[in-house]
Amino acid sequence: NRPFPPHTTMEGQYCTINILDVVKHGEDLFNAFTKDINNQDWTYLPYGPFETKKEFFDWLQNECTSNDPFFHTIIDRANNRSIGMASYLRINNKDGVIEVGHVHYSPVMQKKPIGTEVMYLMMKRVFDELKYRRYEWKCNASNLRSCEAARRFGFKFEGIFEQHMISKNRNRDTAWFAIIDKDWPRIK
């Protein structure tokens, strides 16, 4: 068995990744996510957008404080503000398989080096520190931005699971991507 992801900080040049703390990070996250004026970044997530800060805080408290999914907050080192989220989920330490999900980059971090660094730090923890064998990325197959991001970060497309689930009262075909340990040295 491999260890579960620890409750420790991941440090990068552009960001710090901490365990989500609703009280410490909630306000900044709410403000960062409201910069998405058209709420397009919520389209493919199974929750949101949130109309009020209270609604958002309630969701954070009720849905984002468990160990699986294990939510992290992305903090911009330039101003020490929380500007995005990502989580480890479907943690299978016996087989060494883990997924990254609930990736929500606010507009202030999209298409910037900080977004790439977040994925690098999370992968580095999974492969180098925890010695997992497989790192998965799953998204709505219609979410072309997410599919492109997965490929850019080095994930290999493995197929589409048709009618995998219903999200926001719509069918979701799920695109599956993965990186395996033998490919990590090249991707790193």
C-alpha positions in Angstrom: 0.0 0.0 0.0 1.1 3.5 -0.8 0.5 6.4 1.5 -2.5 8.7 1.2 -1.6 12.2 0.1 -0.3 14.1 3.2 -1.8 17.3 4.6 1.4 19.3 3.8 2.0 22.3 1.5 3.4 22.0 -2.0 5.7 24.9 -2.8 6.4 26.2 -6.3 7.9 29.3 -7.9 4.5 30.8 -8.7 2.2 29.1 -6.2 1.7 27.4 -3.0 -0.8 24.6 -2.8 -2.5 24.1 0.6 -5.2 21.9 1.9 -8.5 23.8 1.5 -9.4 25.8 4.6 -12.9 27.3 4.2 -12.3 30.2 6.7 -8.8 31.1 5.3 -9.4 30.6 1.6 -13.2 31.0 1.0 -13.3 34.7 0.6 -10.4 34.9 -1.9 -11.8 31.9 -3.9 -15.3 33.5 -4.1 -13.8 36.8 -5.3 -11.5 35.0 -7.8 -14.3 32.9 -9.3 -16.6 35.9 -9.6 -14.1 37.3 -12.2 -15.7 34.8 -14.6 -18.4 37.2 -15.5 -20.3 34.8 -17.8 -20.0 31.8 -15.4 -18.5 29.8 -18.2 -16.0 28.1 -16.0 -18.8 26.4 -14.0 -20.4 24.9 -17.2 -18.9 21.4 -16.9 -18.6 21.2 -13.1 -21.4 19.3 -11.4 -22.0 22.3 -9.0 -22.1 26.1 -9.2 -22.2 28.8 -10.1 -23.0 30.2 -6.7 -25.1 33.4 -6.4 -24.1 34.3 -2.9 -21.0 34.1 -0.8 -23.1 32.1 1.8 -24.1 29.6 -0.8 -20.5 29.2 -1.9 -19.2 28.9 1.7 -21.9 26.3 2.5 -20.9 24.2 -0.5 -17.2 24.4 0.5 -18.0 23.3 4.0 -20.3 20.5 3.1 -18.6 19.1 0.0 -14.9 20.1 0.0 -13.6 19.1 3.4 -13.3 15.3 3.2 -10.3 13.2 2.5 -11.7 11.9 -0.8 -12.1 14.2 -2.7 -9.2 15.9 -1.0 -9.5 19.5 -2.0 -6.5 21.9 -2.3 -6.4 25.6 -2.7 -4.0 27.3 -5.1 -2.4 30.4 -3.7 -0.7 33.0 -5.9 2.7 33.7 -4.3 2.8 37.2 -5.9 -0.1 38.4 -3.6 -0.8 35.5 -1.3 -4.4 35.1 -2.6 -6.3 31.9 -3.2 -7.1 31.9 -6.9 -8.1 28.3 -7.7 -8.8 24.7 -6.6 -8.0 21.2 -7.5 -8.4 17.9 -5.6 -7.1 14.3 -5.5 -10.0 11.9 -5.6 -10.8 8.2 -6.1 -7.7 7.5 -4.1 -6.8 3.9 -4.4 -3.6 3.5 -2.4 -3.7 -0.3 -2.7 -3.3 -0.3 -6.5 -1.5 3.0 -6.6 -4.1 4.9 -8.7 -5.3 8.4 -8.0 -7.3 11.0 -10.0 -7.0 14.7 -10.2 -10.3 16.5 -10.4 -12.5 19.4 -9.5 -9.9 21.5 -11.2 -11.2 25.1 -11.2 -8.8 27.7 -12.2 -10.1 31.3 -11.8 -9.7 33.6 -14.8 -6.6 35.2 -13.1 -4.6 32.0 -13.4 -5.9 30.5 -16.7 -3.3 30.0 -19.5 -0.5 31.2 -17.3 2.6 29.4 -15.9 1.0 29.1 -12.5 -1.6 26.6 -13.9 1.1 24.4 -15.4 3.1 24.5 -12.1 0.0 23.4 -10.1 -0.3 20.3 -12.2 3.5 19.6 -12.1 3.5 19.9 -8.3 0.5 17.6 -7.9 2.0 15.0 -10.3 5.4 15.3 -8.6 3.7 14.5 -5.2 1.8 11.5 -6.7 4.8 9.9 -8.6 7.9 11.0 -6.8 6.8 11.3 -3.2 3.9 8.8 -2.9 5.1 6.3 -5.6 1.7 5.9 -7.2 1.5 4.0 -10.5 -1.3 5.8 -12.3 -2.6 9.4 -12.3 -6.0 10.0 -14.0 -7.8 13.0 -15.5 -11.5 12.6 -16.4 -13.7 15.3 -17.8 -16.9 15.9 -19.8 -16.0 14.9 -23.4 -17.7 18.1 -24.6 -15.3 20.2 -22.4 -12.8 20.9 -25.1 -10.7 23.2 -22.9 -10.3 20.5 -20.3 -9.5 17.8 -22.9 -6.8 20.2 -24.4 -5.4 20.9 -21.0 -5.1 17.2 -20.2 -3.1 16.6 -23.4 -0.9 19.7 -22.8 -0.1 18.4 -19.3 1.1 15.1 -20.7 -2.0 12.9 -20.1 -2.7 10.2 -22.7 -6.3 9.9 -24.1 -7.7 6.5 -23.2 -11.2 6.7 -24.5 -14.7 8.0 -23.9 -17.2 6.4 -21.5 -20.5 7.1 -23.2 -23.5 8.1 -21.0 -21.2 7.8 -17.9 -23.3 10.1 -15.8 -25.9 12.9 -15.6 -24.6 16.3 -14.6 -26.8 19.3 -14.3 -29.6 17.3 -15.9 -27.6 16.7 -19.0 -25.9 13.5 -20.3 -22.2 13.4 -19.7 -19.9 11.3 -21.9 -16.6 11.2 -20.0 -13.2 11.5 -21.6 -10.5 9.5 -19.7 -6.9 10.4 -19.7 -4.0 9.1 -17.7 -0.3 9.3 -17.0 1.5 6.1 -15.8 4.7 6.0 -13.7 6.9 4.8 -16.6 6.0 7.9 -18.6 6.5 10.3 -15.7 10.2 10.8 -16.2 9.7 12.0 -19.8 6.7 14.2 -18.9 8.4 15.7 -15.9 
